[in-house]
Amino acid sequence: MVFKRFLGVILALLTVVAMVACGQSQPADETKESETKAEAVTGPAAETETEKAKEDVNVYAITGPTGIGAVSMWAEADNGKGLENYHFTLVASPTEVVAKLSNGEADIAAVATNMAAKLYKSTSGGVKILAVNTLGVLQVLTNQGAKVGSLADLKGRTVYTTGQGANPEYVLNDLLRKNSVDPEKDLTINFKAEGTELVTVWASEPEAVIVAPQPVATAILKKYEGSSIALDLTDEWNKVNTDSELMMGCVVVRTAFLEAHPQAVANFLKDYEASVKSVTEDPGKAGTLCAQYGIVAQGPVATAAIPHCHICCITGQTMKDKLSGYLGVLLAADPTSVGGAIPDDAFWYMG
């Protein structure tokens, strides 16, 4: 009888031990399964989902200074980096960019500031300006030690430049008048159709003064030993204009794209600002990239030109205040150059 009781106790204890053992093994299996699921979530599949979360943004740039600020960002995008998926396209003509913005192929583009104003008018508010990316790119060049210390010194001189009936002419004329020089009476201004035509001017007229845009100005200086930049029109503008800046290039966004993807646009500006910082801090690397992507044909020319292109990223109220003044000068010279009026408040992206 005692033996049976003892045997019953033993069996009961064995049953309890078995149940405890089973109870411990079940959570272990569940933990292993959970770990496996966690690894699956954080593995390649999760990275793919993160990548899909990025927005595709089609960015267009024009050869020359307005495209330089984005070159570091372009290289980063090619390496799969960036807050969004940026797809860059380079074109040679501003009219191509206008067409791409108008038909929706371009989401964001770098253009001249007055072109942005004209587009805003012609598309009934179809674009907004995100940032000014280039100040003045025009320099006064002299050869063989010719002395030009101010714009007033251009009286009686022969000046070669480009941009007749466009921004360069309007800017030069305004600055001349504000320095007591009549552009029609006090000097001779010869306009060339293309910037490249300015490169050969000194071959026949070594004493002439040249007003050239970058990077053409740098190409001229490299060709003629003893030549130099006498004046930078961005600096000259600041001497006589306190309520504006010479802001010649900008970045615009299609309004429809902005409304559909506001965070993507905000992210673009973050990446663009970082790109501008990289370009201005390391012109050598940026110059190499400019040649690689075709923004400027020769890397050494791009590297030497970048410090004189006044690459920047100016946004918000400062952009609005300073650019409005510049557009006002163009409006006074030729209303059609800015679409007939200074754009209203809806034109300006304020973040």
Residue pairs with C-beta under 8 A, 6 or more apart in sequence:
51 85
54 82
54 83
54 84
54 85
55 84
55 85
55 261
55 263
55 264
55 267
56 84
56 85
56 87
57 84
57 85
57 86
57 87
57 107
57 108
57 261
57 264
57 268
58 87
58 89
58 105
58 106
58 107
58 108
59 70
59 86
59 87
59 88
59 89
59 106
59 107
59 108
59 109
59 268
60 88
60 89
60 90
60 91
60 96
60 97
60 100
60 101
60 106
60 108
60 109
60 110
61 67
61 70
61 88
61 89
61 90
61 91
61 109
61 110
61 295
62 90
62 91
62 92
62 93
62 94
62 97
62 110
62 111
63 90
63 91
63 92
63 294
63 295
63 296
64 213
64 215
64 295
64 296
65 134
65 137
65 213
65 214
65 215
65 248
65 249
65 305
65 309
65 311
66 110
66 111
66 112
66 133
66 134
66 248
66 249
66 250
67 90
67 110
67 295
68 134
68 279
68 286
68 290
68 295
68 296
68 302
68 306
68 309
68 311
69 110
69 133
69 134
69 272
69 275
69 276
69 279
69 311
69 312
69 313
70 88
70 110
70 133
70 272
70 275
71 275
71 279
71 286
71 289
71 290
71 293
71 295
72 274
72 275
72 278
72 279
72 285
72 286
72 289
73 82
73 86
73 271
73 272
73 274
73 275
74 86
74 88
74 275
74 289
74 293
75 289
75 292
76 82
76 271
76 275
77 85
77 86
77 87
77 88
82 271
83 267
83 268
83 270
83 271
84 264
84 267
84 268
84 271
86 268
86 271
88 293
89 100
89 106
90 293
90 294
90 295
91 97
91 100
94 111
94 112
94 115
97 106
97 109
97 110
97 111
98 111
98 115
98 119
100 106
100 109
101 109
101 119
101 123
101 126
101 127
101 252
101 254
102 123
102 126
104 254
104 256
106 254
107 253
107 254
107 257
108 130
108 251
108 252
108 253
108 254
108 257
108 265
108 268
109 251
109 252
110 133
110 249
110 250
110 251
110 252
111 119
111 249
111 250
111 251
111 252
112 167
112 248
112 249
112 250
113 129
113 132
113 247
113 248
113 249
113 250
113 323
113 326
113 327
114 167
114 327
114 330
114 337
114 338
116 127
116 129
116 250
116 252
116 347
117 327
117 338
117 339
117 342
117 343
117 347
118 337
118 338
118 339
119 126
119 127
119 252
119 339
120 126
120 127
120 128
120 129
120 339
120 343
120 347
121 339
121 340
121 341
121 343
122 339
125 255
125 346
125 347
126 254
126 255
126 256
127 252
127 253
127 254
127 255
128 252
128 253
128 255
128 258
128 346
128 347
128 348
128 349
129 250
129 251
129 252
129 319
129 323
129 343
129 347
129 348
129 349
130 250
130 251
130 252
130 253
130 265
130 268
130 269
130 315
130 349
131 250
131 251
131 269
131 272
131 313
131 314
131 315
131 319
131 349
132 247
132 249
132 250
132 312
132 313
132 314
132 315
132 319
132 322
132 323
133 249
133 250
133 251
133 272
133 276
133 311
133 312
133 313
134 247
134 248
134 249
134 250
134 309
134 310
134 311
134 312
135 234
135 245
135 246
135 247
135 248
135 310
135 312
136 171
136 232
136 233
136 234
136 237
136 246
136 248
136 310
137 213
137 214
137 248
137 249
137 308
137 309
137 310
138 168
138 171
138 172
138 211
138 212
138 213
138 214
138 217
138 232
138 233
138 234
139 211
139 212
139 214
139 217
139 229
139 230
139 231
139 232
139 233
139 308
140 148
140 151
140 154
140 209
140 210
140 211
140 229
140 230
140 231
140 232
140 233
141 209
141 210
141 211
141 212
141 217
141 220
141 221
141 227
141 228
141 229
141 230
142 148
142 209
142 210
142 227
142 228
142 230
143 202
143 206
143 207
143 208
143 210
143 224
143 226
143 227
144 206
144 207
144 226
144 227
145 226
146 207
146 209
146 230
147 153
148 154
148 157
148 209
148 230
148 231
149 230
150 179
150 231
151 175
151 176
151 179
151 181
151 231
151 236
152 179
152 180
152 181
154 176
154 181
154 186
154 187
154 209
155 181
155 186
155 187
156 186
156 187
157 187
157 188
157 208
157 209
158 187
158 188
158 190
158 205
158 207
158 208
158 209
159 187
159 188
159 189
159 190
159 208
159 209
159 210
159 211
160 189
160 190
160 191
160 192
160 198
160 201
160 205
160 208
160 209
160 210
160 211
161 168
161 169
161 172
161 189
161 190
161 191
161 192
161 198
161 210
161 211
161 212
162 168
162 191
162 192
162 193
162 194
162 195
162 197
162 198
162 212
162 213
163 169
163 191
163 213
164 191
165 334
166 337
167 248
167 330
167 337
168 211
168 213
169 191
169 333
170 329
170 330
170 333
170 334
170 337
171 233
171 237
171 246
171 329
172 183
172 189
172 211
172 233
173 183
173 333
174 329
174 333
175 233
175 236
175 237
175 240
176 182
176 183
176 186
176 187
177 183
178 240
178 241
179 236
179 240
181 187
183 189
192 198
192 201
195 212
195 213
195 216
196 216
198 210
198 212
198 216
198 220
199 216
199 219
199 220
199 223
201 208
201 210
202 208
202 210
202 220
202 224
202 227
209 230
210 217
210 220
211 233
212 220
214 305
214 308
214 309
215 296
215 301
215 302
215 304
215 305
215 309
217 229
217 305
217 308
218 301
218 304
218 305
218 308
219 298
219 301
220 227
221 227
221 228
221 229
221 304
222 300
222 301
222 304
229 308
232 308
233 246
234 245
234 246
234 310
237 244
237 245
237 246
238 245
238 246
241 325
241 329
243 321
243 322
243 325
244 322
244 323
244 324
244 325
244 326
244 328
244 329
245 322
245 323
245 325
245 326
246 326
247 314
247 319
247 322
247 323
247 326
250 323
251 272
253 265
253 268
253 349
257 264
257 265
258 265
258 349
265 349
266 351
269 313
269 315
269 351
272 313
273 313
276 311
276 312
276 313
278 285
278 286
279 286
279 306
279 311
280 306
280 307
280 311
283 302
283 303
283 304
283 306
283 307
284 303
286 302
286 303
286 306
287 296
287 299
287 300
287 301
287 302
287 303
287 304
287 305
287 306
288 299
288 302
288 303
289 295
290 296
290 299
290 302
291 297
291 298
291 299
291 302
292 299
295 302
296 302
296 305
314 322
315 349
315 351
316 350
316 351
317 350
319 348
320 348
320 350
324 342
327 338
327 342
327 343
328 342
330 337
330 338
331 337
331 338
331 341
331 342
335 341
